[in-house]
Amino acid sequence: MGVDAVLYRRVRAGADRRRSSYVSIEVVADRQDVLLDLLTRVRGGGRTPMLDRVEPLGELTVDAEQVPHLLTELRCLLEAARAPQEVDQIRRLARLAHRCREGRDVELRFEGD
């Protein structure tokens, strides 16, 4: 029951281009609950208020404007990481966050199972 991070791009449709849908363009999967376990360990410590809102059955959306704050919280997670797979997961998430910050019409979603 991990929490996947998915980068989405907004696609405008229709003649007036007012209707939008989202397509997944990259995923950082959490098949072994690495991120979920790490978030559980740091939750409520006051250093990761945005990531504290990530739930195993919910969804948290982060837009490009929020990415700098997310990157700060990911650095806090990196300090709490104990295992190489945790460090790797955080680095993969940071790369995805950088893509979100640099992209147009993109958002990053943390999606529970």
N, C-alpha and C positions, 0 to 999 in steps of 0.2 A: 504494500500500500504506500508506495513512494510518492514524491511530489516532483513531477516533471516541470522543467522550464521550457516554454515554447515561445519562439519568436514568431509573431504574426505580422503580415503586411495587409493593410486595408486596400481593398480593390473596389473602386467605384463602378457601378453598373447603371444601365438604363440610359435612355436618351438624354435625360437631364443630369445624369451622373450624381444624383442625390442619394440613391440607394447604395449602401455599402455592405460588403461582406469581408470576411477575413480569411486569409489562407496561411497555413503554417509554412514557414520557410526554413526553420531549423529547430531541433529539439535537443535538449540535454536531459536524457532520461535518468530516472532515479530508481532503477530496477531493484537494487539491493537496499533501499531505504537509507542510503548514506546521508543524503541531505536531510531527510526527515529526522533521523536520529540526532544529527548535529544540531538542527533547529530546536529539537526537544531539550537538548542539553543546555542551550544558551537562553532559551525562552524566559522572559521576565527579568533578565539581568539589567535591563535599562539601556543596553548598548545597541540593540537591534529592534527598535519599535516597528519598523516596516515589516521585517521578516517575522516578527512575532505574530503577525496576522496571517501567515501562511498556515493553512489547515490541511490535514490529510484527506479531507473530503470536500474541500472548497477550492476557490480560485481567487488569486490576487493578481490584479493587473497593474503593471508598472509602465508608465509612458516615458518618452524620452526626457522630459523635464525632471522626472523623479530618479533617473538613473544615477546622477552623482551621489545622491543620498544612499541608493542601493549599493553602489560601489564602496562607500564608507562602511556600510554594514557588512559587506562581504569581507572586507579587511579584518573586521572584528571576528568574523567566523573563522578566518584563516588563523588568527591567534589562538582560537579554541580548538583547532583541528588537532587530533591525536594520531591519526593514521594516514598513510600515503593516499589511500582512496578518497579520504575527506579533502585533502589538499588538492588532489586532481579535480574533484567535483567542483570545488570553489573556483578554481582557475578556469574551468570550462564555463561556469556561470558568468564569471567576470568577462570573458571573451564575448559571450552572448549579450551581456549588458552593454558592452562597448559598441557592438553592432546596432543595438537598439538606439543608443545615443546618436550615432552617426547617420542612421537611416531616416528616410521620410516615410510618413504614414505607417510606422511600425509601433508595436507594443510588445512587451514581454509579459507573459502570463505564467504564474506558478499554479499548476493544475494538479490537484489531488486526484487520486484514483476513484 
